[in-house]
Amino acid sequence: MSKNYAVARVQQYTKASIGKSERHIERKNQNYENMNVDLSQTPRNVHFQSCGDLTYNATLDKMIEEGAVSLRGLKPDAKLFDEMIFDVNTAYFEEHGGYEYACRFYEEVFRFAQKVYGPENILSAVMHADELNSALTEKLGYPVYHYHLHVVALPVVEKEVRYSKRCKDPELVGKVKEVIHQISHSKKWASQKVTDEDGKSHIIKSYSLLQDRFFEHMRDAGFEDFERGERGSIAQHLSVTEFKVKQEQQRLADITDEKLAAIDALDRLAEKEIQKQEALTKLEQQAKKAEKKLDSVVPVVQDAETFARNNISYFEDLIPEAGALESAKGYREHKIMPLVQKLKEKFLGLYRTILDLKKRLESLQKRLSKAERDRDHYKEQLEKEKEKSADLLEDARDLMRVKRALGPEKIDAVITVERDRDAARAAEQAELERQKKLARKRHERDAR
């Protein structure tokens, strides 16, 4: 019997990025990038904690409004949500009673999460029971589902706000003004410094401590036959297949990253296709409007030119006749010149109108030509994006075939180890940045 490993990992999200994870956890999508999600089994998912009709963001806003938590001092893009994912090999539950045992197991895991975050700070806790394990299903000959728990919580710490030197009462300076419940992932998951028996100091990563606490809690609660997720490696005694998996560990990790990148790219391409389709529709509407305007302007210009050609004789009929005793000079000055001036003004006005209409016609023709060029360009780009989407989707399917061929449990173990390493490196880097920031502040303070 192979070993069963219990693993807990933490992922962080901002207000802007939590939505995608929420749709997956709460099963709000119609389709999922994980091809093993069986929506017919979704009613078997178990909610130990829920936001009800509210979203995660709406629940957070409500807690802020009620004064339960505070975002004081945080940047707008700060990571406010923690997603804890608790996982054990699928075979472990099949060996101990299946679905019912998984429900009892993860109910106890939920109690552990309450101890970590506090019951009031947990927004959601869902046991997924609708993701098919293809390898065990083929091996055992009946549907086997992979049970795991998603917990979404707020990393809240108590922060003492003290009176500053600007306080008018000198006796209050430095004393506690109030205690707020501040959301802070870095403080919640700060690494700890310990001293061993030889007096040497060591930094223990917060996620390593989490694994220890999770394992100890479940053992104390009576759940056995599983091991703590190993620190940075997989099992040492390997079968031939497992040895090949270990040799290709880095390559599989890279493939997994490529798969995730491909899925993200597919999402982006889908959004681009929608945007380009909307832009194309808009351009076509503009082109139709321009054509309608052209249909209305062209007859006006043609009618104006026809009117000018056909009415020359009309103006000749308007020329007044000379009186019997009227001199040529008086006839010219008092009858012909005023009439010529009026005709001149009429023709100038008509000429300006024709020029204006011609300019409008030319402008509309240019806009129509540009709209048609843009439309053709977007159509061409849309076809290219569709081809890219098809290629990336096929790549994603190939990666799922690799996972099925080598066995999802081994691949999951590799991915879990790599994720833990990434998380540990990220936490270590965050701690280094925090220490550098504190050092800079101390230097600036000493300089003053």
C-alpha positions in Angstrom: 0.0 0.0 0.0 1.5 3.4 -1.0 1.8 6.2 1.5 -0.9 8.8 1.8 0.2 12.4 2.3 -1.9 15.2 3.8 -1.1 18.6 2.4 -2.2 22.1 3.2 -1.3 25.1 1.0 -2.2 28.8 0.9 -2.9 31.0 -2.0 -3.4 34.8 -1.8 -5.8 37.0 -3.8 -6.7 40.7 -4.2 -10.2 42.1 -4.4 -9.8 42.1 -8.2 -8.4 38.5 -8.5 -10.6 36.6 -6.1 -13.6 36.5 -8.5 -12.2 33.7 -10.7 -11.3 31.5 -7.7 -14.8 32.2 -6.2 -16.5 31.0 -9.4 -14.5 27.8 -9.2 -14.9 27.1 -5.5 -18.7 27.9 -5.4 -19.3 26.2 -8.8 -20.8 29.3 -10.4 -19.4 28.4 -13.9 -21.0 26.4 -16.6 -17.7 25.0 -17.9 -14.4 24.4 -16.1 -10.8 24.2 -17.2 -10.5 21.0 -15.1 -12.0 18.5 -17.5 -12.7 16.0 -14.6 -15.3 18.2 -12.9 -18.6 16.3 -13.0 -21.4 18.8 -12.5 -23.9 16.0 -12.0 -22.1 15.3 -8.7 -21.9 18.9 -7.6 -24.9 18.6 -5.2 -22.7 16.2 -3.1 -20.3 19.1 -2.4 -20.5 20.1 1.3 -20.5 23.7 2.6 -19.3 24.0 6.1 -19.3 27.8 5.8 -21.0 30.0 3.2 -21.5 33.7 2.4 -25.1 33.0 1.4 -26.2 35.2 -1.5 -23.3 37.6 -1.1 -20.0 37.4 -3.0 -16.7 37.3 -1.1 -16.1 41.0 -1.9 -19.5 42.0 -0.8 -19.1 40.0 2.5 -15.7 41.8 3.0 -17.3 45.2 2.4 -20.0 44.4 4.9 -17.5 43.4 7.6 -15.5 46.6 7.0 -18.7 48.7 7.3 -19.6 46.9 10.5 -16.1 47.5 11.9 -15.3 43.8 12.2 -12.1 44.2 10.1 -10.0 47.1 8.9 -7.9 47.8 5.7 -6.2 50.8 7.3 -2.7 51.3 5.9 -3.1 48.8 3.1 -2.5 49.6 -0.6 -5.5 49.4 -3.0 -4.0 46.3 -4.6 -3.2 44.5 -1.4 -3.8 40.8 -1.1 -6.8 40.5 1.3 -8.1 36.9 0.8 -6.4 33.6 1.7 -7.5 30.4 0.1 -6.4 27.3 2.0 -6.5 24.0 0.1 -6.4 20.8 2.2 -5.7 17.6 0.3 -5.0 13.9 0.8 -4.5 11.2 -1.8 -7.8 9.9 -3.2 -7.0 6.3 -2.3 -6.9 7.2 1.4 -10.6 7.9 1.4 -11.5 4.9 -0.7 -9.6 2.7 1.8 -11.5 4.2 4.8 -15.1 4.5 3.6 -15.3 6.9 0.7 -17.6 9.9 0.7 -19.0 9.6 4.3 -15.4 9.3 5.7 -14.3 12.3 3.6 -17.2 14.4 5.1 -16.1 13.5 8.7 -12.4 14.1 7.8 -12.9 17.5 6.3 -15.4 18.6 9.0 -12.5 18.2 11.4 -10.2 20.0 8.9 -12.7 22.9 9.0 -12.4 23.0 12.8 -8.6 23.3 12.3 -9.1 26.2 9.9 -11.3 27.9 12.4 -8.4 27.7 15.0 -6.0 29.2 12.4 -8.1 32.1 11.3 -10.9 32.4 13.8 -14.5 31.4 13.0 -15.6 35.0 12.3 -13.0 35.5 9.6 -13.8 32.4 7.5 -16.0 33.4 4.5 -16.4 30.0 2.8 -15.4 26.3 3.4 -16.4 23.8 0.7 -15.6 20.2 0.3 -15.5 19.3 -3.4 -16.8 15.8 -4.2 -17.4 16.3 -7.9 -13.9 15.9 -9.5 -13.3 12.5 -11.0 -10.0 10.7 -10.4 -9.5 9.1 -13.9 -6.7 6.8 -12.9 -8.4 5.2 -9.9 -11.7 5.0 -11.8 -10.0 3.0 -14.5 -8.2 0.8 -12.0 -11.2 0.1 -9.7 -13.8 -0.1 -12.5 -16.2 2.4 -10.9 -16.4 6.2 -10.5 -13.9 7.5 -7.9 -13.9 11.1 -6.9 -11.1 13.2 -5.4 -12.2 14.8 -2.2 -10.5 18.1 -1.0 -11.4 21.2 0.9 -11.3 24.9 -0.1 -11.3 27.4 2.7 -11.5 31.2 1.9 -10.6 33.4 4.9 -9.4 36.8 5.9 -5.8 36.9 7.4 -6.8 39.1 10.4 -4.3 40.1 13.1 -4.8 42.4 16.1 -2.9 45.7 15.7 -2.4 48.2 18.5 -2.8 51.8 17.4 -0.8 54.1 19.8 -0.9 57.8 20.4 1.7 59.6 18.4 4.0 62.5 19.5 1.5 64.9 18.0 -1.0 64.1 20.7 -1.8 67.2 22.8 -1.7 65.2 26.1 2.0 64.2 26.6 1.0 61.4 29.1 -0.9 59.6 26.3 2.0 59.5 23.9 3.0 55.8 23.2 0.0 54.4 25.0 -2.6 52.2 23.2 -5.3 54.3 21.6 -7.3 51.4 20.1 -6.9 47.8 18.9 -8.1 47.1 15.4 -8.5 43.9 13.5 -6.3 44.5 10.5 -6.1 42.3 7.4 -2.4 41.5 6.9 -1.2 38.3 5.1 2.5 39.0 5.9 1.9 39.4 9.6 -0.5 36.5 9.7 2.1 34.2 8.1 5.3 35.7 9.3 8.2 33.2 9.7 9.3 32.4 13.2 12.8 32.4 14.7 13.6 29.5 17.1 16.6 28.4 19.0 17.7 24.8 19.0 19.4 22.8 21.9 22.8 24.0 20.7 21.8 27.6 21.0 21.7 28.2 17.3 18.9 30.3 15.8 16.9 29.1 12.8 14.1 30.7 10.7 11.1 28.3 10.3 8.9 29.1 7.3 5.3 29.8 8.3 3.9 27.3 5.7 6.1 24.6 7.2 4.6 25.3 10.6 1.2 25.1 9.0 1.9 21.6 7.7 3.1 20.5 11.2 0.0 22.0 12.9 -2.4 20.5 10.4 -0.8 17.0 10.7 -0.8 17.1 14.5 -4.4 18.4 14.8 -5.7 15.6 12.6 -3.7 12.9 14.4 -5.0 14.2 17.7 -8.5 14.0 16.4 -8.1 10.3 15.7 -7.4 10.3 11.9 -4.5 8.1 11.0 -2.9 6.2 8.1 -1.5 9.3 6.4 1.8 11.1 6.5 2.7 14.8 6.8 3.5 16.3 3.3 7.2 15.8 3.0 9.5 18.8 3.2 10.8 19.5 -0.3 10.9 16.0 -1.7 8.9 13.0 -2.7 9.2 9.4 -1.3 12.7 7.9 -1.4 11.9 4.3 -2.3 10.6 4.5 -5.9 9.2 2.0 -8.3 10.3 2.1 -12.0 7.4 4.4 -12.9 7.9 6.6 -9.9 11.6 6.9 -10.7 10.8 8.2 -14.2 8.4 10.6 -12.7 11.1 11.9 -10.3 13.6 12.2 -13.3 11.1 14.3 -15.2 9.9 16.3 -12.1 11.2 19.6 -13.4 9.9 19.0 -16.9 6.5 18.2 -15.6 6.5 21.2 -13.4 7.3 23.3 -16.5 4.5 21.6 -18.4 2.1 22.4 -15.6 3.2 26.0 -15.7 2.7 26.0 -19.5 -0.7 24.4 -19.0 -1.8 27.1 -16.6 -0.4 29.8 -18.9 -2.2 28.3 -21.8 -5.5 28.3 -19.8 -5.0 31.9 -18.8 -4.1 32.7 -22.5 -7.3 31.0 -23.6 -9.3 33.2 -21.1 -7.6 36.3 -22.4 -8.2 35.3 -26.1 -11.8 34.6 -25.3 -12.1 38.1 -23.8 -10.3 39.6 -26.9 -12.6 37.7 -29.2 -15.7 39.2 -27.5 -14.1 42.7 -27.5 -13.2 42.4 -31.2 -16.6 41.0 -32.1 -18.2 44.0 -30.3 -15.9 46.4 -32.1 -16.7 44.8 -35.4 -20.4 45.0 -34.8 -20.0 48.7 -33.9 -18.0 49.4 -37.0 -20.6 47.7 -39.2 -23.3 49.8 -37.5 -21.2 53.0 -38.2 -20.8 51.9 -41.8 -24.5 51.5 -42.2 -25.2 54.9 -40.7 -22.6 56.5 -43.0 -24.2 54.8 -46.0 -27.6 56.2 -45.0 -26.1 59.7 -44.6 -24.5 59.3 -48.1 -27.8 58.2 -49.5 -29.4 61.4 -48.1 -26.6 63.8 -49.0 -25.9 62.7 -52.6 -29.4 63.6 -53.9 -29.1 67.0 -52.2 -25.8 67.8 -54.1 -27.2 66.5 -57.3 -30.4 68.5 -56.9 -28.5 71.7 -56.1 -26.4 71.3 -59.3 -29.4 70.5 -61.4 -31.2 73.5 -59.9 -28.4 75.8 -60.9 -28.3 74.5 -64.5 -32.0 74.5 -65.1 -32.9 77.9 -63.7 -30.5 80.2 -65.6 -33.5 81.2 -67.9 -35.5 82.1 -64.8 -33.1 84.7 -63.8 -33.0 86.1 -67.4 -36.8 86.6 -67.2 -36.3 88.7 -64.1 -34.2 91.4 -65.9 -36.4 94.6 -65.9 -37.2 96.4 -69.1 -35.9 100.0 -69.6 -38.3 102.9 -69.6 -39.0 104.8 -72.8 -37.2 108.0 -71.6 -34.8 106.2 -69.2 -31.1 106.8 -69.9 -28.6 103.9 -70.1 -26.8 105.1 -67.1 -29.9 105.4 -64.9 -31.1 102.0 -66.1 -27.8 100.4 -65.2 -27.4 102.0 -61.8 -31.0 101.8 -60.6 -32.2 98.6 -62.1 -29.5 96.3 -63.5 -26.8 96.7 -60.7 -29.2 96.1 -57.8 -30.5 93.0 -59.5 -27.0 91.8 -60.4 -25.9 92.2 -56.8 -28.9 90.2 -55.6 -28.1 87.5 -58.1 -24.5 87.5 -57.1 -25.4 87.0 -53.5 -27.8 84.2 -54.4 -25.3 82.4 -56.5 -22.5 82.8 -53.9 -24.8 81.4 -51.2 -25.8 78.5 -53.5 -22.1 77.9 -54.4 -21.1 77.8 -50.7 -23.9 75.4 -50.0 -22.8 73.1 -52.8 -19.2 73.2 -51.6 -20.3 72.4 -48.0 -22.4 69.5 -49.2 -19.5 68.2 -51.3 -17.1 68.4 -48.3 -19.6 66.5 -46.2 -20.0 63.9 -48.9 -16.2 63.5 -49.2 -15.9 63.3 -45.4 -18.6 60.6 -45.1 -17.0 58.7 -47.9 -13.6 58.7 -46.1 -15.2 57.6 -42.8 -17.0 54.8 -44.6 -13.8 53.7 -46.3 -12.0 53.7 -42.9 -14.8 51.8 -41.2 -14.7 49.2 -43.9 -10.9 48.9 -43.6 -11.2 48.6 -39.8 -13.9 46.0 -40.2 -11.8 43.9 -42.6 -8.8 44.2 -40.2 -10.8 43.1 -37.2 -12.2 40.2 -39.1 -8.7 39.1 -40.0 -7.5 39.5 -36.4 -10.5 37.6 -35.1 -9.8 34.7 -37.4 -6.1 34.6 -36.2 -7.2 34.7 -32.5 -9.6 31.8 -33.2 -6.8 29.8 -34.7 -4.6 30.6 -31.6 -7.4 29.6 -29.3 -7.8 26.2 -31.1 -4.1 25.6 -30.9 -3.9 26.5 -27.1 -6.9 24.3 -26.4 -5.3 21.4 -28.1 -2.1 22.0 -26.1 -4.2 22.0 -22.9 -5.8 18.7 -23.9 -2.4 17.2 -24.6 -1.2 18.2 -21.1 -4.3 16.5 -19.6 -3.4 13.4 -21.6 0.1 13.4 -20.1 -1.4 13.7 -16.7 -3.8 10.7 -17.3 -0.9 8.6 -18.8 1.5 9.1 -15.9 -1.1 9.1 -13.2 -2.7 12.1 -11.6 -1.6 11.2 -8.1 2.1 11.2 -9.0 1.7 14.4 -11.0 -0.3 16.0 -8.2 2.4 15.0 -5.7 5.0 16.6 -7.9 2.9 19.7 -8.4 2.1 20.0 -4.7 5.8 19.8 -3.8 6.7 22.5 -6.4 3.8 24.7 -5.2 5.0 24.4 -1.6 8.5 25.3 -2.7 7.2 28.3 -4.7 5.1 29.4 -1.7 8.1 29.0 0.6 10.3 31.0 -1.7 7.7 33.7 -2.0 7.3 33.9 1.7 11.0 34.0 2.2 11.3 36.8 -0.4 8.5 38.7 1.3 10.2 38.4 4.7 13.5 39.7 3.1 11.7 42.7 1.6 10.0 43.4 5.0 13.4 43.2 6.8 14.9 45.6 4.2 12.1 48.0 4.6 12.4 48.0 8.3 16.2 48.5 8.0 15.6 51.5 5.7 13.2 53.0 8.2 15.6 52.5 11.1 18.4 54.1 9.0 16.2 57.1 8.1 15.1 57.4 11.7 18.7 57.3 13.0 19.8 59.8 10.3 17.2 62.3 11.7 
